[in-house]
Every structure is written in structure tokens, then in C-alpha cells.
Amino acid sequence: MRTLKFIGLALLLALALSVFRADAQTATTGQILGNVTDPSAALVGGASVTLTGEDGTQRKTASSYTGQYVFSLLPPGTYHLEVSVPGFAVAKIDGIVVKITATATVNVHLELATRRQEIVEVRAAPTLLQTEGPKHGTVIDQTEIRQLPLPTRNFQQLLTLTPGTSGPVQDSSELGRGNAPIYVDGMRATSNSVIINGIDANSIGTGSTSDLAVPATDSLQEFIVQTSQYDASQGRVAGGVVAAVTKSGTNQFHGNLYEFFRNTALDANNFFLNAAGVSRPPYERNQFGGTFGGPILKDRLWFFVSYQGSREKNGISLTNSIGTVFVPQNLTNDRSTAGLDAFAASYGLAPCTTPPTTYTFPACFDPTAEFLLQAKLSNGAYGCCAATGSGARSCQLHIPRRPIQHESGLSGHTLQPYLGEILRRQQSHASRVIQLVRVF
């Protein structure tokens, strides 16, 4: 009986050790592990193993009696490993790359020390196949983030580079941040989990990517989209787990400045606008900023700051103007308050006595609708034209906007929209007006 208990405890201990060895990292860290062997391939226990990061920080451990060592919870980056044992040459391995959620296996082969050879230096080879766990995912590092084209410099637009994911094609003329939904293994866009620097960054209530903070791409170290077979420590969702890590300071001062721009003079006109004889709409986008990081206390404390600002004048985005409006037959050029009240009364709508909301009942004639129907273009014509002849007609109602300004920095991402010269009321009211007009 005691023997069975001993065997059971031994099995549980072995299972616990194997789990720790394979999954000793979080959603935004990685690990390095391996074996230390001598020239005869025998495992060496008690070897002194020192790991040094790019920022100068060091971690030390010793190989176990089975010759194994492990460094867990490592931030993504490049590391240097040094192994020493009395009687053997010191082994130094450079260029060990640790990626987010990944395990880098580095086995160290020691050689006997001689007078001519006391140090052996080796360049680490990248791990081509992850054999430490079944999870699937693709890491996008800072080189790819910097070099791949991004219409609005939003890292979400690169999430679909991972096998097993899909998403819509991004429109380079889209207004604002250009948030991109991602569908993993056929699941909904709301079935994913997003983690930034180890912190839950999911959109509360929806689980989508539309309301997420978007760090400037130059401040990102790397990110990963795990699509399947990840364990409970990585997520609790049916879709994928998106984990991103931002850069940090090092023992050297580093920084950059950048400016990305789009300009009307450099853009071609839309084919259909050309065919209709409409001139090229204005489109100017400036995204600028910079990063800077360095040491405060060498090998102990560092800093890193990032700023990005955006200025945009956009007359071509489909979300930037109100599209086709179907004009009811009895809308005339009499746009006085009395005339429009009579026009609304013919559809059973009385003027609103208080500002309308989504729950206003019964429906009423919104003052914003009156403002839009009375608005004129620069040529003196009404923005929403009158119907002529029999039947309802359609026209284009364009609402010019002032530049959209949004800034991202240490405090997160804030969006400060400014509607244009015509639309001076809340945008939500305007959308209800257009829905109202389309009912006619």
C-alpha cells in the first residue's frame, strides 16, 4: 500500500514538473531551457548558468542533477547565455531570441578546458519548431510591424497574417484609426481575447477590437495571435488570444522621429467620380510622432516614452459623409420652419418639444433634421435637393468635416472628433435623421 502511495506521489510530482517546464510563461513572456552535457554527451549537474538581457539585467541558476536548466517569465528580446563548470571551458552563447509565449531550447555542449582554449563562443540558432507545447500562433516582431504597409498605422491590421485567421480588406481611405475585426478559426470577432503587457485589454461588453487602445506601432516590441491549443493560462475564449508587448528602455539611449502623410495632390481621383465629372475630393492625413528610451539607473531602472499624433482632412471616406438620400415626393424648395413643419406633419411628425433620444416615443421631427434640410452648399443649392416630377428621387448629401484629430501616448488613446460646417449637432441625431428620411 505504501509503495502504491509512493508511486502515485512520484507521478504527480513528475507531472507538476513537466507542466512547469513546458508552460512557465505568461501570455506576454517566454522562456529559455535546455540541457548541459559534457564531451561524452553525459548530463552535467551543478553547472553555473548566467543569462544576460539586452538591458544588462542578469539572471543566474544552476543545472539540476539531470543537467537541465530553465529561465522562465522572460520579456521578449535577445539574450546572452554563459555556462561554466570547473574543468571545462566556459561556454558563451549569443543571439538567443525569446519571442512572446514561446520557448527557446538551447542545449549547451561543454568542452574540456585547455591552456589554449578556456572560452567557447557559439551563436544560437533560432528554434524552428516548438516541441514544448501544442499551441499554435504566429509572432509578428518589430521588423515586420515597421516594414509592412499599414493604411492607418494600426497594428490590428496585421492580425490576419496568422494562419487560421481572416478579416476584411482594409480601406486606406477610411476615416480615423482603421480598427480591424479578426475572425479566428471561424469564430466571431467578439470571441477573442486581447492582452497588452500582461493586462487584460478587452473591450468591456463587446469583446471586439473596435474600442481597444491602439499603441503607436513604433512603440510595439512584438505581438502574437494564438489560434488554438493554448492552455488556460493564455485565455478563456473560443476564438484567438492576441497578446502584445511594448518596448522598454535599455542601457543605451535610443529614439526616433517619424512622419507619414497622404496628400490630395498625390492621389488619383475615384473612377466613378471622374466619370461623373466630379473633381478629386480633399484627402490629407499626417501621422507623426517619436519614441525615446534609455537608462535612469544602469542595469536597474529604465524609461521609454512614445507619442503619436494624427491630423486628417478626409472627403473620400464612406464613413465621412452621408450617402444617398431618398427624397420624398412632396419635399419642395420651401425650407422655412413653417414649410418644413408642414412637410413633417404630412408624415405624422410633430416638432420635438425636447431633445430627442433613442427612446423618444412617439417619434417627432428632430431639429437636426430641420437644420440638414435647410443646409446649403457653397454654390447656394440645398444639400438635400427637392424632388421633381412624380415619385421619390435620390441625391447626395455631403457633410464636410474639420480635421479629425486623435493622439496616442502614455495615457492611452483619445479621439477628438469635430463635425463640419453643416452638422453642428450630435452625430447620433444625424444618423437618426437619415434613417427617418429614408423611411419616406
C-alpha positions, 0 to 999 in steps of 0.5 A: 500500500505504501509503495502504491502511495509512493508511486502515485506521489512520484507521478504527480510530482513528475507531472507538476514538473513537466507542466512547469517546464513546458508552460512557465510563461505568461501570455506576454513572456517566454522562456529559455531551457535546455540541457548541459552535457559534457564531451561524452554527451553525459548530463552535467549537474551543478553547472553555473548558468548566467543569462544576460538581457539586452538591458544588462539585467542578469539572471543566474541558476544552476543545472539540476542533477539531470543537467537541465536548466530553465529561465522562465517569465522572460520579456521578449528580446535577445539574450546572452547565455554563459555556462561554466563548470570547473574543468571545462571551458566556459561556454558563451552563447549569443543571439538567443531570441525569446519571442512572446509565449514561446520557448527557446531550447538551447542545449549547451555542449561543454568542452574540456578546458585547455591552456589554449582554449578556456572560452567557447563562443557559439551563436544560437540558432533560432528554434524552428519548431516548438516541441514544448507545447501544442499551441499554435500562433504566429509572432509578428516582431518589430521588423515586420510591424515597421516594414509592412504597409499599414493604411492607418498605422494600426497594428490590428491590421496585421492580425490576419497574417496568422494562419487560421485567421481572416478579416476584411480588406482594409480601406486606406481611405477610411476615416480615423484609426482603421480598427480591424475585426479578426475572425479566428478559426471561424469564430466571431470577432467578439470571441477573442481575447486581447492582452497588452503587457500582461493586462487584460485589454478587452473591450468591456461588453463587446469583446471586439477590437473596435474600442481597444487602445491602439499603441503607436506601432513604433512603440510595439516590441512584438505581438502574437495571435494564438489560434488554438491549443493554448492552455488556460493560462493564455485565455478563456475564449473560443476564438484567438488570444492576441497578446502584445508587448511594448518596448522598454528602455535599455542601457543605451539611449535610443529614439526616433522621429517619424512622419507619414502623410497622404496628400490630395495632390498625390492621389488619383481621383475615384473612377466613378467620380471622374466619370461623373465629372466630379473633381478629386475630393480633399484627402490629407492625413499626417501621422507623426510622432517619436519614441525615446528610451534609455537608462535612469539607473544602469542595469536597474531602472529604465524609461521609454516614452512614445507619442503619436499624433494624427491630423486628417482632412478626409472627403473620400471616406464612406464613413465621412459623409452621408450617402444617398438620400431618398427624397420624398415626393412632396419635399419642395424648395420651401425650407422655412420652419413653417414649410418644413413643419408642414412637410413633417406633419404630412408624415405624422411628425410633430416638432420635438418639444425636447431633445430627442433620444433613442427612446423618444416615443412617439417619434417627432421631427428632430431639429437636426433634421430641420437644420440638414434640410435647410443646409446649403452648399457653397454654390447656394443649392440645398444639400438635400435637393427637392424632388421633381416630377412624380415619385421619390428621387435620390441625391447626395448629401455631403457633410464636410468635416474639420480635421479629425484629430486623435493622439496616442501616448502614455495615457492611452488613446483619445479621439477628438472628433469635430463635425463640419460646417453643416452638422453642428449637432450630435452625430447620433441625431444625424444618423437618426435623421437619415434613417427617418428620411429614408423611411419616406 
